[in-house]
């Protein structure tokens, strides 16, 4: 249908025009499965009609989710053109937003609803949608480029920011989450935050965009833990307890199980079970923060070429059940934020420390503080979907 529309009739709405990269991703997904050459001109057309995410030292839009979701559009187009300049625009977009509003430990940027000149306080936050879309963009760029940088950044957001935006049971969530956030209440905090309403409260009904998106973060994350490699191997790209089944080498089936409590421990054990003896490479990502990784094979330490921010490559014949243990020793590090009045954050490996503050949860009727489009779930039982305010009970400053 899109090919029959004039360019000025395609992606005409605000959201559609900003987020055309997702359309390109979908068309390329279909092309990779059908090989239909008629789909390739559609990608070119979508690229022409999408907002220009190839600007020099600027972005076409400063809405936080539009940025997190759409900054990667040139990288999708790169898959078709093969032009390095297309790929570099995705990197440039990532750097531009953080150059201006990147004062958020945990990998995000101070966007609130929209990034605003002069609002660079450490309390500026990000939508829950923004966390999920940033992680998804990181995961897609990892698989497009193979660059471990995107895996490092995905873990940074996944471990430090995304969990703070939701209740443990995922039944309520906060619209905006910021680093220096000492209260999560139903008050209107505009203009300090760029939105008018109770956007700091944990509520399952308000702001349907995030309700439709907040639970996708972990499924996306799990989907991209492992990657195939051009030399018929496998890559452990992002770390979590997992199990993958794939064909490697000459087409032999293999199962690999990863056991770990990473990032709360530094060891990941991989159990490799090939269908029969097969030679293939296994790649293990070394995070940029790790200075002294170590690898053991079947319980014995082995010498490997290991460089922070790169991959270890283990190519050998795998027989029977074998184990590979990866150790990623974590250290304390301090990061300075010169554009944010000299603030600092403290990391331990991939984790960013936060001050432990006593918490008092106040349960509320979700319908009393729901706003806007909350009627989208009119048949839900509010007693099963409570809202919460969270207040500090100990010193936070």
Secondary structure, DSSP 8 states (H G I E B T S, - for coil): -GGGS-GGGSS-SHHHHHTHHHHHHHHHHHHHHH--THHHHHHHHHHHHS-----TT--S--BHHHHHHHTTHHHHHHHHH--HHHHHHHHHHHHHHHHHH---TTS----BSB--TT---TT-EEEHHHHHHHHHHHHHHHHHH--HHHHHHHHHHHHHTGGGGB-TTSS-EESEEESS--EE-SS--TTTSSSSSSTTSEESSS-HHHHTTTTHHHHHHHHTSEEE-TTS-EEE-S-SSEEEEEEETTTEEEEEEEE--TTSSSEEEEEEEESS-EEEEEEEEE-TT-SS-EEEETTEEE-----TTEEEEEEEEE-SEEEEEEE----EEEEEEGGGTTEEEEEETTEE------EEEEEE-HHHH--TTGGGGTTS-GGGS-EEEEEE-S---
